[in-house]
Amino acid sequence: MPRDTSWKRPLEEIRAAEGLRDISAMEAFRLLQHDPDAVLLDVRTEAEWEFVGVPLVENLVQVEWRILPDMRINPDFLKEVRTQGLVPQQPVLVMCKMGGRSREAASFLLENGFAHVYNVTDGFEGDPNAYGHRRSVNGWIAAGLPWIQC
């Protein structure tokens, strides 16, 4: 299993100019620790937050990008993001289960005026291993970052 060496990448390299950047969960955590304006936007479903767990960071915002049961895009996503206090010039690190929904949501934020948007490519649970199980290859949990299961 490849080891995550993203912690070695300099923060200056991680910080984005305007636009969408891909970062690992480890890079996201480092950026959150060093930039008080940065926010981790968890766009998974309420069921995932409740039954799988959530990152244990001070600047966490939770807004569903897709809504169960049919996984349609949340029509109030942008309004809910703004209601949570996120502003267009703030660094927003978008995370889902393994990077797909977060890329959609991050692109949407970029299209709607947010200038510093990051997609956490490996997500909270990461890619599946050879047996189809998550949480061991990459992602927030596999990186040993703080999280809690409600």
Phi and psi in degrees as a GROMACS rama.xvg file:
@    title "Ramachandran Plot"
@    xaxis  label "Phi"
@    yaxis  label "Psi"
@TYPE xy
-69.205  142.053  PRO-2
-90.5529  146.431  ARG-3
-77.8682  114.689  ASP-4
-108.15  13.2928  THR-5
-64.3387  -19.4929  SER-6
-64.9582  -18.4936  TRP-7
-81.3764  -17.9769  LYS-8
-69.9591  130.754  ARG-9
-61.201  142.899  PRO-10
-58.1932  -35.7506  LEU-11
-59.8191  -33.1643  GLU-12
-75.4108  -31.1458  GLU-13
-74.4253  -41.4604  ILE-14
-60.0805  132.106  ARG-15
-91.5082  146.284  ALA-16
-73.4156  -176.354  ALA-17
-60.2918  142.167  GLU-18
124.933  -173.588  GLY-19
-99.0782  130.658  LEU-20
-125.84  145.47  ARG-21
-94.1813  132.87  ASP-22
-138.43  159.254  ILE-23
-84.0592  168.501  SER-24
-59.9438  -40.8124  ALA-25
-63.1753  -42.4808  MET-26
-64.6269  -38.9232  GLU-27
-60.5608  -45.1048  ALA-28
-61.757  -44.2369  PHE-29
-61.9171  -42.6715  ARG-30
-64.0884  -40.8623  LEU-31
-62.011  -36.3371  LEU-32
-70.3184  -31.1149  GLN-33
-105.561  -7.8192  HIS-34
-126.726  103.031  ASP-35
-63.6679  -17.9285  PRO-36
-86.1401  -15.7953  ASP-37
-70.7004  142.896  ALA-38
-128.782  138.652  VAL-39
-93.9266  114.83  LEU-40
-100.883  107.39  LEU-41
-90.074  114.2  ASP-42
-104.432  15.5231  VAL-43
-70.1397  179.91  ARG-44
-82.6861  160.952  THR-45
-57.2609  -38.381  GLU-46
-61.7854  -40.4657  ALA-47
-65.0839  -42.3822  GLU-48
-60.4526  -44.519  TRP-49
-72.0557  -43.4819  GLU-50
-97.9341  -23.9463  PHE-51
-98.6839  -43.2777  VAL-52
129.991  175.946  GLY-53
-140.108  152.431  VAL-54
-60.7698  143.152  PRO-55
-102.449  80.4642  LEU-56
-132.896  152.724  VAL-57
-65.6347  -40.4273  GLU-58
-102.505  58.378  ASN-59
-101.752  132.606  LEU-60
-124.736  135.955  VAL-61
-118.23  119.175  GLN-62
-142.155  123.61  VAL-63
-67.8621  130.73  GLU-64
-84.7665  -44.0545  TRP-65
-120.164  145.057  ARG-66
-113.574  134.469  ILE-67
-72.7535  153.174  LEU-68
-91.1906  -15.3772  PRO-69
-97.7068  1.93863  ASP-70
57.2758  35.7755  MET-71
-75.7978  153.842  ARG-72
-65.7939  135.467  ILE-73
-64.8021  113.127  ASN-74
-66.8367  -17.6711  PRO-75
-103.534  14.5022  ASP-76
-52.8363  -54.7305  PHE-77
-62.2621  -42.018  LEU-78
-61.8625  -43.414  LYS-79
-66.542  -38.8351  GLU-80
-61.0133  -46.4587  VAL-81
-66.9017  -37.5489  ARG-82
-61.5892  -31.6191  THR-83
-76.8584  -1.98569  GLN-84
95.979  4.79213  GLY-85
-72.808  139.117  LEU-86
-123.084  154.056  VAL-87
-57.6873  -28.4611  PRO-88
-91.3942  0.795778  GLN-89
-84.9448  140.865  GLN-90
-67.2093  123.054  PRO-91
-119.239  119.031  VAL-92
-102.539  112.082  LEU-93
-100.488  129.406  VAL-94
-134.352  142.655  MET-95
-131.905  -151.137  CYS-96
-67.5855  -47.7156  LYS-97
-149.491  17.7511  MET-98
109.296  -11.2218  GLY-99
-79.444  -56.8457  GLY-100
-62.8391  -36.3269  ARG-101
-65.1145  -34.7365  SER-102
-65.0708  -42.2073  ARG-103
-60.5418  -49.2556  GLU-104
-65.8083  -39.8835  ALA-105
-64.1146  -42.8597  ALA-106
-62.3921  -40.9387  SER-107
-61.2151  -44.0618  PHE-108
-62.3406  -42.6677  LEU-109
-60.352  -43.4419  LEU-110
-65.7015  -20.8249  GLU-111
-108.38  29.5185  ASN-112
97.7852  -4.564  GLY-113
-79.1595  129.409  PHE-114
-95.2586  -28.4604  ALA-115
-121.87  87.3305  HIS-116
-119.214  133.61  VAL-117
-120.936  139.042  TYR-118
-103.808  121.482  ASN-119
-80.8581  98.2026  VAL-120
-65.0255  -29.4407  THR-121
-98.1814  -4.491  ASP-122
63.7401  -164.495  GLY-123
-78.3729  -45.4638  PHE-124
-100.349  -20.1024  GLU-125
79.862  -178.305  GLY-126
-73.82  155.447  ASP-127
-74.479  150.358  PRO-128
-84.64  -170.241  ASN-129
-61.5459  -21.6355  ALA-130
-98.518  4.51053  TYR-131
84.1022  9.13902  GLY-132
-96.0028  141.237  HIS-133
-95.7486  179.707  ARG-134
79.5727  8.7492  ARG-135
-126.525  -20.1605  SER-136
-88.4027  -53.0982  VAL-137
-159.266  -174.035  ASN-138
99.6858  173.482  GLY-139
-55.9385  -49.8311  TRP-140
-66.7829  -48.1071  ILE-141
-61.7726  -28.8936  ALA-142
-75.7921  -6.19103  ALA-143
76.1366  23.4498  GLY-144
-80.7573  157.795  LEU-145
-67.6084  133.559  PRO-146
-154.664  165.388  TRP-147
-140.119  143.636  ILE-148
-105.936  122.409  GLN-149
